[in-house]
């Protein structure tokens, strides 16, 4: 997980260098590919962003199948730039809470809720 956190910090410091246009969707795609490589090399045993998504859903009260962790972050931060800037600290906070046992991912605790009516992510997946 340390290696993943290091890559999150690196990519978020210069997203355009690693993820093309450098938007949040591209950052997520890059990180998903990196995680896949870590899983295939047996450095990780599970998909770490699954628990991260559950943590964000509970923290921000958004649980909708159309909202991934990237979109929730953009909504909470107010812009893609701010979401990318705060991703490393947010992921570190999630990881710390999980390590201390304050958060245990439980997919059964998921309660679907409608997406927020007002959002800065309108058209987020249309680009």
Buried (B, 14 or more C-beta within 10 A) or exposed (E): EEEBBEBBBBBBEEBEEBBEEBBBBBBBBBBBEBBEEBBEEEEBEEBBBEBBBBBBBBBBEBBBEEBBBBBBBBBBBEEBBBBBBBBBEBBEBBBEBBEEEEBEBEEEEEEEEEBBEEBBBEEBEEE
